[in-house]
Each structure stands twice: as structure tokens, then as C-alpha cells.
């Protein structure tokens, strides 16, 4: 019924989501798919950001694209098997994720699990969601605990401090962007507090 109301009123995607949020029910409409080369535009955007780490997240926090800077900061997600290219899975299971976040790792993990829970409310019957949650429930006690708590999060802390093996400790301004041509993706941009030091370390890693 709410879907019919949204269509009749010609609500935007944000307005539609707000309507469902106010009604406290999940929007069962399938996630939109890319059209007119939207994902390619996102890939070009990430490349254009150069030395600023940026990732494109799809439904259920799957990592769809990552620029060279993001791969340096986090991991080369393209080298992972496709089912493993997921932000929550990486955060929960990768030793590098624990090392980067240090004492903040558990809180950072809870943020991502909360974001996955938010996506689950929008598309609860997805086979991909079941694949992710079944694996992590079996392999990560922390994920199992957090998932049972059913807390949601938009993972939009404005600043994050990471401890990189080359950089040492560095803060990053964290921002989410929406690309009109690919509304199924969210672009996460991590702006380093010391861009020159980050760029120098990135350049050294590429030589």
C-alpha cells in the first residue's frame, strides 16, 4: 500500500524511504540496478579523486569499486574472491582491519554491522544477505552478538583515526556521497588530515 502511495505522489527515493521509515515497515522494493553506465561513472569518479581514498559500496556493504588510494589504505579488494568483497566481512575477519582500527575496532565493527542491518530492513529476503550473515555468524562471535542486538547505523562518523603500517596514526574526514546515475551505490570518501604525507607514502608504495 505504501508503495502505491509513493508512486501516486511521485516521491523521490529519499522521500519514499522516509515514508517507509515513518511507517516503521521495510520497503520490499528490490534495490535499483545500474543504468546508462552509472557504475562506470562511479568508477571514473573514484579514479578522479586520485590520492584521496574512496570506495563504492553496494547493497549489504559489498565493495563494488575501490580506487588505488583506498586499496593502499585498506586492502586490495579486487584480489579477493568476489563473495569476500564485503566491508562487514573484511572488518570482522581481516587482521589488517583490527590493526588499522586498534582500540576502536569493536566500535567500528558495530557501525558496519548496524549499516548491514539497515540494508537488511530494506531487502530482508536477499540471498546475498543470507550468505553474508550465515558465514559471519559462524566465524565471528562479535558479529553474532551484534547481529542479534538488531541495532541499525548509518556509519557516518565525521572523523576516523587509523593506524597504518606505513603512515602511523592519521585522522581522516569521512563522508558519504550519493551519485545520481547509480543510486544503488554509496561512495565513501576518506580525506586524510595530512594529504601530503599520505600522498608521499602512497607514491612510495607504488614504486
Secondary structure, DSSP 8 states (H G I E B T S, - for coil): -HHHHHHHTT--HHHHHHHHHHHT----S------TTHHHHHHHHHHHTTTSEEEEE-GGGBEEEE-HHHHHHT--GGGS-GGG-BHHHHHHH-HHHHHHHGGGHHHHHHHHHHHHHHHHHHSTT-HHHHHHHHHHHHH-HHHHHHHHHT-------SEEEEEETTTEEEEEEEEEEE-GGGTT-EEEEEEESSHHHHHHHHHHHH-
